[in-house]
Each structure stands twice: as C-alpha cells, then as structure tokens.
Amino acid sequence: MTSDLIGKSSAGYTIQNHNDGVVELCISGSWKAGANNPEPQRVFDELTADVKPSEIRITADNPAALDMSLPTFVFALNTLCLKNNISLVYDDLPDATVRLLNLATAVPEREGARLSAKKDSFLIIVGKSAIETGKSWHKSFDFIGECTLSFGRFLSGRAQFRWSDVALVIQDCGPRALPIVTLIGFLMGLILAFVGAIQLKMFGAEIYVANLVGVGIVRALGSIMTGIVMAGRTGASFAAELGTMQVNEETDALKTLGISPYDFLVLPRMLGLTLMMPLLCLYADLMGLLGGLVVGVGVLNLSPKIYINQTLGSLNLTQVWIGLFMSFTFGILVSMAGCKQGINCGRSSSSVGTATNAAVVNSIINIVVATAIITVACSILGI
C-alpha cells in the first residue's frame, strides 16, 4: 500500500505487511515543518487496518529533506503504538533523528504530569476580584497620602524638586498643547451651534444659539473637553515617563539617594498641569465661542455684533468660575491618575503600556464622575 501527499512538501510513505506480524513503514520525499505532512493518527489507522501488528518498523527511502517534522511525526506515532501495545522500531532512520527520538522517549511521560486547565468557580472569581480591588484601593490611598505629604513639604519649603522641571512641564502642558486644544475647542463650539440651530430654527429662535453655545462651553464643555484632551495627551505621557523610570530602576536610585520620588517626579508634574489647566480652559472657551460665532454668522446669517451681545448677555462670572473650578479639579485628577499608574508600574516593558492605558481610562472616568458631582452640587446650591 502506497500513499503520497503532494502539497507543499511532497512527503510520502509506503506500507508493507510481512508474514511475521511486522509492518514496515517506508517514508520518502521531503518532510518539512509547516508543510502538508501525513497525520500520525491517519497513518496509524492505515498500519493497523488489516490486522493488529506486533511491530512497526520505520525506514527511510532516501528522503529529500528532513527537519523537526519527522521526529515529531515518529514521536506521535510511538505514543499511539504504546497505547496499543505495539513495538515501534526506527533504527533505520538517520542517526540524528534516532538520537533525538531516543532522548525524547528515554523517560516515559508520567500520568497526570501535565497541568490541566482548571476553570475557577464563581466564588473563586469573586474572591480574586475582591482581593485585586482591595489592593488597587490600598495603592490609591497610599498614593494620595504620599502626594499630600509631598505637597505639605512643598508648602513648608522642604520638598526636594527642581523648579526647572516644573517649567518643562508647564511648557509641555501649555504652549505645546495649544494646537490640539484649539482644534477641539473650535469644533465643539461648531458642533454645539449646529445641533442647537437645527431645533431652534423650528421656532424662529436662531439668536438663542448664542446662549446655548455660550453657557454650554463656558460652564461645562470647555473644561470637560480640555480635561479629556489632556488625559490622552499629558496623563498618558506622565504614566509612560514614570513607568519607564520604574522599569529602569531610576525611582529606586532616587530612594537610595534619600530623595522622595513623589517630591522629585510627581510634585512637578502635578503643579505644572494643575496650574495650566484653568488657562487652557479659558483658551478652549474662547475657541468654542468662536466656533459658535462662525455658525451664527455664516449659517444663520446673524449679525456678528448681535451674536456677541447675545453671548455676553447670557454669561456671568459665576459660570466662568464654575468652568475654571472644574478645570482646576480635572488638572489634579489627570495628573494624579497618570503619576499613580507610572509610580505603581511593574518591572516589565509591557507594564508601561498597561500603565499608560490605565492612566487614560482612569482619568476619563475621574473627569466624568467629578463633572457629575460638581453639577449636582451646583444644582443644590442654586448656582
């Protein structure tokens, strides 16, 4: 019986039955890994199709090419033979293959030695989640405590940091962030004006688009969008920088020198971003109002003077201060989320990516939750 597989590698074999209960398997052709080689189970079924042999002998008829695919095939075939009490002889194969197979079959595999995939029960899953949540909360409170102590040392003039680092953070969070803040702020005003115009046109109240854009941007959307932009831009940067320092053991070096990483690394970043967020929020508000003005003048055919007067009439200092307070809060939350993930980063390179991703997600969640709390508080206070 002959079977030839013509595919990627032209691997073939020939089966010959002998009268003494011996079946000979003669392999030929090219046996290369990743090619269309014979399946051990199918070959074994063909070998034992007529009668169960007592011995299977493997020979090689000048194979054109051999690699690890042949020892793998023979090893799998030997496993099937052992289960069926059949002796497998492969001494006629190339010497390198025989030595490798002898080494692989020198010690038989012990039953139950392999680790089996065990599915955790519901209680185990809940318990592990609770433990991980507890550890996460513990790290968060520990980080907040260390930052509070560091800020206390800053107020008393004992914090170990460089003002040049604060200036670099201010430059990165301020002037270098203006292009993206300009784009997002302008488009937010544009979109809000278009959405409002669609409904207000039905009542002939297009002029109130100025009120909608003015109050919406200044009171909430300007600070929220600025916070989200800085979370993806600066918060992720903080986590990547501090995470890389953690991987390179630079933070450990600071501790060895008696310098607090919270003073030297975290404090400048928190000060820089927190100070720049209100200024970026004001700039975003102006860009948003400009986007609304473009729609009001260019699409609704309103007079620029009338639109500006209507916008100024709808705004007051209370709404401006609410937006600035929200942006100030977002600056603290974003900087703390980024620095926390960086300081608590693991020691592997993949941990840096995980910390960066977690910093962005946590920052956005913190912004949404803080917005809800501040909005409810303002509603209760009637402001």
ABEGO torsion letter per residue (X at the ends): XBBBBBBAAGBBBBBBBBAAGBBBBBBBEBBBBGBBBBBAAAAAAAAAAABBBABBBBBBBGBABBBAAAAAAAAAAAAAAAAAGBBBBAAABBAAAAAAAAAAAABBBBBGABBBBBBBBAAAAAAAAAAAAAAAAAAAAAAAAAAAAAAAAAAAGABBBBAAAAAAAAAAABAAAAAAAAAAAAAAAAAAAAAAAAAAAAAGAAAAAAAAAAAAAAAAAAAAAAAAAAAAAAAAAAAAAAAAAAAAGAAAAAAAAGBBAAAAAAAAAAAAAAAAAAAAAAAAAAAAAAAAAAAAAAAAGBBAAAAAAAAAAABBAAAAAAAAAAAAAAAAAAAAAAAAAAAABBABAAAAAAAAAAAAAAAAAAAAAAAAAAAAAAAAAGX
